[in-house]
Amino acid sequence: MPKYNITEKKEKVKTLSYRSSVTPDFVEDIAKKIISKLMIEQKYRDPNYSAKRLADEIGVNSRHISAVINLRFQQNYAQLVGMMRIQATRYMLQDGNFNNMTMEDIAVNAGFTTRQSFYATFYKLCGMTPREYRQTYGTPSEAKVATSKKKAKTKATGKKRGRKPKK
């Protein structure tokens, strides 16, 4: 009977590194397909669209999707999709045609499921809240421009709107 319970160490089998197994041509080809699916077909707006579904639609392994996104875009799938969603929300916040939409409506339209994840992602990528961004870079809607012109005209003429005061 041995004095110590000693077992031999088993050698660890290295798993295939998908980052090293892809060629530059393969990376570029798959990157174009990823951009096509996510941006052109706007799959990023679907909150349930995953890297697995993307891989199935493109016809490759989901690990290859992960490796290509990491090599080509230097981020992971969630970060890439979050960036695309924030780009869409920035456009909506700058465009006066979307001024009647609430922040929650804009977030849902871009594919965010919760207000908290929208605000956290937006602040992380833009350095300000969506409201601050809209106030800084947004354009007023036509209705707001018309109202502000009317107010400016009223101030310029000195006429006040409403009832005349009783004497």
Order of alpha helices (4+ residues) and beta strands (2+ residues): alpha-alpha-alpha-alpha-alpha-alpha-alpha-alpha-alpha
